Amino acid sequence: MTAEYNVHGDIAVITLSNPPVNGLGHATRLGIANGLSRANADAAVKAIVITGAGKAFSGGADIKEFGTPKALQEPNLLSVILAIEESSKPVVAAVHSVAMGGGLELALGCHYRVAAPGCNVALPEVKLGLIPGAGGTQRLPRVLGVEVALNMIVSGEPVKSEQLAGLPGQKLFDKLAASAETLMDEALAMAREKADLRPLPLVRNLPCKHPLGDAYFQFARNMVKGMSKNFPAPGKCVDAVEAATKKKFAEGMLAEREIFINLMWTPECRALRHLFVAERAASKIPDVADDTPQRAIKSVAVIGAGTMGGGISMNFLNAGIPVKILEMKQEALDKGVGIIRKNYEAQVKKGKLKQDKYDQRMALLSTTLNYDDLKDADLVIEAVFEEMGVKEKVFKELDRVMKPGAILASNTSTLDVNKIASFTQRPQDVVGMHFFSPANVMKLLEVVRGEKTAKDVLATVMAIGKKIKKTAVVSGVCDGFIGNRMIEQYSRQAGFLLDEGCTPQQVDKAIEKFGFAMGPFRMGDLAGNDIGWAIRKRRAQERPNMLYSRTADKLCELGRFGQKTGAGWYDYQNGKRDAIPSKLVDDMIVEHRKSLGIEPRKISDDEIVQRLVYALVNEAAHILAEGIASRASDIDMVYLTGYGFPIHRGGPMHYADQVGLFNVVQSMKRFQQNPRDDAKFWEPAPLLAKLAAEGKTFSPAA
Ligand code: NAI
């Protein structure tokens, strides 16, 4: 049983006890229901208190049960809440730390609620593509008023209990306890005080109206529409709360239920639930136990104060960890520090950062030209030029000066981390920490596991990733790791599409309509087309048989590197970022197509999207089979947090699972007939072919 039952004098106490957050899985629900029956049957008990053990009242539904029959197995949450309402003895919720989702809905079913200050109160279902499904949309407006409740339901964001308790006319909390320590005593006192009072108050009986009626809901609907382009749930939150104001309670509950169930099966909800599970899974490394001891990281050194070094440093400064940056020349240091300062100052100007916080962060930053000054750092991250020779010099120096046990990380985006490790006498301490640009903004951190990287180094780096608020995903060593290895195939397809008849704007538009933040050509112009050019040149030597479209090289030969040169795949007006279709580029593409002897054809948006996305999927299947990624959902996390893959599609692997791998393979077979798509490109990866043939999916729970 995951709820305990105790009696304190004449008060029964039911304590949810399902670590870590007292999720309301079946066993917990059963525990509450049994506790209620027992208390009601015991003549010596006058009232009941429900609370949560440990660090939460309750974090809500058990996500593992979502979409499974277990979630509905009796007693389901609705039945438990009904049993509380129907208890003949008063039930007091003693709420603390976390009362979210089903946890808050449970409390709303109680006759009285006492809250500890500092408790995070929320209905976060919208973040999973849902609306609250156990009366939250019907009861919260009755105790907080329509507007406050709707804001909470549509945003899913937590609000502190003391803030809610201070709202005029609120009926959510009957009392705010003096402190978390006194909460239980105060809840027991309230239970005693109310023991004989009848009738028992029920939230469902409170009135629910908005003075402006329809006009308010129209306004709310417009607001929500603008904010939630690809997701149906926020709009449905408005519908459900409106139902609370217009229907009788029981009918409002039915309306909520119907909306909830319909949303549960939408692709957007599946994608968000997948993301939720994937995010948690990514932090686990199959052969590294959760309790692996970690190394203490109290100070960090960064080598190189360029684009990446500066952004990387800011992450640690933001987390209160001192950073020392090393460069070859004082001017480079001054420039790098100047950019960090400017970034922070812009945040201060916008009111996003307080002056004292800015001062604190800058005070944690120091610089040096001398390796010996780094020796005490616990973690050093190298972000110098992407050349093996330069990396070799740096790592030999680091090996010489760093204290034993320090972690030596490289931010390389393509080079062999095993080779980099071999420049030191301590390859077990070497790891890749691949940040994405801008490094202080982008969520993704690829943690590159070398052949010899020690487990405690991995555990430490994963934990530090969390501390600096990144989504850390482990990748094995290969050219490009998970993300960039896949993007190579995506870029190749984008090039072939031009050769076969598309314009850059047609390709960008199609994939942007699918939901990508930016199409491949606008992206190239932003990042700099010269970067891809340099990588292609290197790869052309390593893999001379790989077929590429030559258009991107031709573009670079014209010096059209993108926004930074004022021209790329598109034209740009002085200082502006708007991409204007370029006649010159269109002519260049036509010319090149002619030279290849390809008759252009009209390519549909569907084909564009499929070819770009399935190019990612097929390479990902190789990556998965080779063990470079440990699970399909890790690949999704990489694409969702680092490459602008649309969240509502759940990542390339999840998307392919939803389309059906059989269908994916069928399309790939069709693409094998295309003139530029050598049959080899679209040869399904063995893992993909196997799963498709067996009717299976990449992710087990898809
Ligand atoms: P950058 O050219 O902006 O900065 C490199 C800095 O390193 C320069 O300030 C340079 O003076 C300094 N440097 C070079 N050799 C040095 C040495 N021996 N000792 C100390 N400092 C030295 O380059 P960026 O873009 O910051 O890239 C750095 C690393 O990060 C590369 O390995 C790159 O592949 C990787 N990376 C870059 C990304 C990007 O979008 N720019 C994304 C992810 C990784």
Residues whose N, C-alpha, C, O or C-beta is under 5 A from the ligand:
A	BS01	NAI	I303 G304 A305 G306 T307 M308 G309 L326 E327 M328 A332 A383 V384 F385 E386 V390 N411 T412 S413 F435 F436 S437
